[in-house]
Amino acid sequence: MPRMLLTYDPAWADQFASIAAEIRGQTDADWVIEHIGSTAIPGMRAKPVIDLAIRIRDLEEFETHLPALEAAGWRRGSAVRTHPVMIREADGIRSAIAHFFVAGEWDAANQRILRDWLRAHPDDVERYSHAKCDAVAAAARGRSTYNAAKTPVIQEIVDRARIARGLPSVPVYDK
């Protein structure tokens, strides 16, 4: 079951900046690092987990910096199949998730597209927030997993956002 959804906290932006600076310092890589996920959307209810999108040149570059990330407390994680993901936890509680996208996939990464769309469409922020609350309730009753329950709304929003960018629809659920 997911952690409780919290009211948007402006401190999440500072937490992202701190984590991004740590990653840059740990790897000495010239990566573009962006804040994604619900904590990047003003007004969005969210689990207090900072999601990052990191643009890497290729998977070899990721593997080169993997030991430094692991030494800094990051571990490979997630069932995501489309790109590498690393997780940071403190006392068994997930605090950050880093998604690594190769340069050629960067502009079409659904996580970035969703973030950009939600920042520009407050009605969809409200709709998605409600879907997340419903997903928490469904997961608590054992009717669905949190991610599966919110996926239909995410898919619909991302489809509209991709169409607006001239991109085809693709499945958002990649686990």
Buried (B, 14 or more C-beta within 10 A) or exposed (E): EBEEBBEBEEEBBEBBEEBBEBBBEBBEBEBEBBBBBBBBBEEBBBBBBBBBBBBBBEEEBBEBBBEBBEEBBBEEBBEEEBBBBBBBBEEEEBBBBBBBBBEEBBEBBBBBBBBBBBBEBEEBBEBBBEBBEBBBEBBEEEEBBBBBBBBEBBBBBBBEBBEEEEBEEEEBEEE
